[in-house]
């Protein structure tokens, strides 16, 4: 029997992988193929909400690793642990392919473990650009380790080919986030708010991650962010905590402390994919520096405020307002997002990230490649003409 592994280390990553996992497991019914889900990273940490409990499909392996992220040494130590543990797992299980998504530091370590064990990597969401985060170079590094590439837009497809990957191995099926919007965001506004203890109200959905490329002063940036929050007491700010990037733990400490003194601020370790997207659907606007504000929010035709440089370079829709990290800049962006004129503009936005059928196409191509055995890891560098 042939086996395909799918690895998830964070809540956001699982949200994008979930529809692919479900589609892949439809191919298990014949008995000649097994799809194994490997859970690691912040999914297994109480500090980050133990989000493994939100995973609603079969989990085959749990690989606990450190998620301390206060310094560069912490990040490197985490990567070393991930590299060792996943090398052991891949040697033991002998997967025919492993699906990885995105650009996190632990994902790079997993990709290296796959490379060291000659396990083919199929990569989702390569070719994007996020100039304000370490994710930028990590993502492109994973691209060079990978055999198949499932990108989310034409610009990203061109970049992956520019990195020397053969066009016949690069596929633009769109983003699975659009699949989720069409199928998962099914809670009513009242139901979604009640599930987090709120009555019907006007609210914004927020996520703030550290901008890892610049480093920066996390305390100052969050103080500026909270200054903007306090300027709009008529809006409830529903905030999901930061990830385990360097500085993420400190952001979460500051948010927890602020929740106790700002009545209209509500902080959650995780909301789960269904509830998060359902809340986004009815929000006044999305605020922060997460990729969900760039990819998912425009598909709901609501304003999205992108703070700082973390997502700089990523393909954007006209419903996105870019602003600086200073409180007055954020406040100005919120004012614009709440205007009737801008909300009307958002209603006409067309998402550049596909039409909601990415997962089924990714699953079909993955199974086809594995079952046909047409995988040669001795990749030839593809040179552009001219």
N, C-alpha and C positions, 0 to 999 in steps of 0.2 A: 504493500500500500504506500502511496505517495503522501507526503505531509507538507502542508503550508503553515507557517507560523505568522501570527499577527501580534505585534508588540504595542502596548500602550503604557505610558508612564504618567500621564496627567489627565485631568478631567476634560480639558479642551480638546486634546488629541483624541480621546475616546469618542467624544461627540462626533468627530469627523470620520472616525473609523467604523463606528457602529453600523451604519447602513451597508458598508462593504462586508463586514463580518457576517451579517445576516444573509446577504446575497451569496457569499462564498459557501456558507453552510448548507445552502440548498443543493450544492453539488456533492455533499457527503452521502446522500441517500443511496447512491449506487454501490457504496462500500469500498471503492477503489481509491478514495481520497479522504484524508483527514485534515480538518482545519483546527488548529490549536491556538487559543488566545493566551498570551503571556502578559501578566500584569506585574508592574514594578513601580518604582519611583514614589511620587507623592500619593498615588492611589492607596498605598499601604501605610500612610502616616496619619496619626491622629491630629497632628498640627494642621494638616491640610484637608481635614474633614473625612478621612478614611473613605475616599470616594470609590474604592472597590465595591462598597455596598450599594452603589448606584448603578453598577454594571448589570444589565438585565439580560445578558447572554451567558452561556457556559464559560467558566474560567478554568483553564487547564493547568496553568502553572502560576505560582506567586513567587516572585523573586524580590525579597526585601533588600533594599540598599539604603545607605545614608542619604538624607536630603538636606543636611546642613548646608547653608549657602551664604554665610557671612563674609567669606573671603575667597580669594583666588585659590588658596590652598584647599579650602573645603570643596570647591568645584572640581579641582584636579583629583582630589582623593575620591570623590564620588565617581568620577569617570573611571578611575583605576579599578574600583570595586565592581562597577558595572561591566567593564571589559573582561575581568577575570571570571565573574559568575556567568556571563552569557557565553563566553568561550566554552566553559565547561558544559553548559546546557546544549549548545549547538553540536558539540562533539558527541554528546550522549544521544541526542534525538535525531541527528542526521536529517534535518529538514531539506526538502527539495527547493524551497524558497522561503524568504521571510519578508513580510510587508512592513515597511517603516514609513512614518509620516513626519514631514516637516523638518525641524531645524534646532531641536533642543540638544544641549551638550551631552545628555545621557544617550540620546539617539545616535549621535556620532560614535560614541563608544560601542554601542550595540552593532552599528554598521562595521566598525573595525573588527569586532569579534566575528561577524559573519565573513568578512574578507579573509581573516586568518584561518577560518575553518572551511573556506571555499563554499560557503552557503550563498546562493544568489540572492541579492537584495532587489526588491521591487519598491520603488520610492514614490510616495505621493507628495504633491505640493512642492516639487523642485522648481527652480527657475525664478521664483519670486525674489523681490529685493526688499530688504528692511535695513536701511543704512544706519539706523540708530541703535542696532542691537548686534551682539555677537552672533546671533542667529544667521546673519548675512553670510559670513564665511563658513559657518558650520553647514548650512544648507547646501552650498555649492560643493563642499568637501564630500558630503554624503552622495551628491549626484555622481561624482567620479567613481565612487565605490559601487554604485548601483548598476544593474543590468537593464531593467525596464523602468520607464519613467511615466508617471501619470500626473500631468500638470493640470492647472486649473484655468489657463487662459493662453491665448496665442502668443502674447509677449513672453511669457515664461517658457513656452515651447521653443521659441527662437533662441532664448538664452541657453537652454540646456543643450541645444544643437551647437551653439557657439562654443560651449565648453568641450566640444569634441565628441558628443554622443550621437550615434547614427540616427537619422530621422526615423528609420523603420522601427526603432525601439522607444520612440517618444510619442505619447498619445494625449491629446487634449480632449478629455471628456467632461470638463468643468469641475466645479467644487461639490463635494458631498454635502457641504453646508446648505446648498440649495435643495438637495434631496431632503434634508432634515426639515427645512422650512415648510416644504410641501406636505410632509407626512407626520412630523412629530409635534409641531407647535399647535396642539389641538385643545388646550385649556382655554376657557373663557377668561376674560379679564378678572371678573369677580372670583372665580375659582383659583386662579393663579395667585392673586393677592391674598386671599384667605389662607392659602397654604403656607404663607410666611407671616401670618398674623396681622395683616393689614386690611382695613376696610377700603372701599372704593375711593380712589384718590388720583391726583395727577402725580406722575412719578417719572424718574429717569433711571435707566440701568447703566451701571458704571463698573469699569475694571481698570485698575492702574498698575502697570508692571514697571520694574526698573528699566531704564534705558541703558543697557549694559555696555554698549560701545563707548559711550562718553564717561561712564562712571557716574559723575554728578553727585549732588547733595540730596539724598533721598528725603531727609528730614525737611529741608527747605521746599522741595517740590510738593510734598504732601501737605505742608502748611499752606502753600499757595492754592492747591486743589481744594482743601477744606475751607479756605477763605471764600472761594467761589461758591461752594456748597452753602455756606452760611448766608450768602447774599440772596438766596432764593428760598426762603422758608416756606413758600407756598408749594414747593415741589418736594416730594419724598425722593431721596436718593438711595436706591437699592444697589449696594456695592458688593461684588464678589471679590474675594481676597486675591492677592497676587500669587504668581507661581513661585517655583523654587529657584529662580535665577538669583544671582548675587544681589542682595539688597531686598529681595522679596519678603524675607522674614521680618525685616525692620519695617517695611511698609505695612505689613499686617498688624504689627504691634501698635503702630501709630493709628491705624484705622480702628482697632479695638478700643483704644483709649479715647478716641474722639467720639465714638458711638455713645459713650456714657454722658457726654456733655452737649451733643448736638441732637436735638429731639427728632429732626426729620432725616437723620442719617441711620441707615439700617445695613449692617455688615454681616455677610455670610461666607463661610469657608467655601461652600459650593451650593449651587441651586439645582444641579442636575440638568441634563440637556433639555428635556421636555419642558420643565418649569422655566428655565432660563430663556428659551426661545419664545415660549408663550408670553412671558413678561415683556420681552423685547417687542413683541408684536403690537402691544397696546401702549408702549412707552411714549412719552412726549419727545424724548430724544435718547440717544446712546452717548455716553461720555467716557473718555479715557484714552488708552493707547493700545488696546487689544485689537488683534486682527478681526475679531467678530464685528467690530464697528465699521470695518472696511468691507468685509465680505457679506455677512448676514444682514446687517441693518438696512442697506440699500434695497435688498429684496423685499423688505417689509414696507418700503416707501416712507420711511421715517428719517428725520435728520440724525446725523451722526457727527459728533465733535471729536476730532482726533487731536490729542494733545502731544506736542513735542515732536521729536524726530524718530521715535522707535519704529514707526511704520513708514518712514520716508522712503519713497521709491516704489511702494506697492501700488498696483493698478487701482485707481479710485473712480468712484461714480460722482456725479454732480451733487448728490445729496450729502456729501461729506464736507464739513467745515474744518479746516486746519487752523490750529492756534498755537501760541506759545505756552510755556509752563507757568507764566506769571498769572496771578489771580485776576487781574483786570482783563487780560487777554482771554482767559477762559470765560469770564462773565460776559464779555462782548460777544463771544461765540454762542453762549447760551441764549442771549437776547435775540440774536439772529435766528437761531434754530427754532425759537418759539414764535416767530413772526408768521402771520398768516400767509404772506407772500412766499416765504421760503418753504413752508409746508406744502404749498401748492406745487412748487418746483419739484419737490421730492416725489409727488404722486406720479410724475411723468418719467421717472428714472427707470432705465432698463439695466439690469445687472449684467456685467460682462463675464460672470462666472458660471455660465451654463444654464440649462433648463430643468435641472432636477432629475437627471437620469444617469448621473456619473457612477454611482455604486454598481449598478447592474453591468455596466460596460467594463468597469475596472475588474470586477469579479470574473466576467467571461474571458477577458484577455489573460488574466492571471492563470486561470485553470487551463486555458488553451496552451499557454507556454509551458506549464509544468507537465501536463499530460502528454504533450507532443514531444517533450524532451529536447526542444530546440533552444537550448541555453548553452552558449559558449562563453565562459568567463574570460577567455583571451580576447578581450575587446580590442578592435582596431580603432585608433583615434580617427575621428571623422574630420577632415580638413575642409573648411569653407573655400569655395572657389574665389579666385582673385586675390 
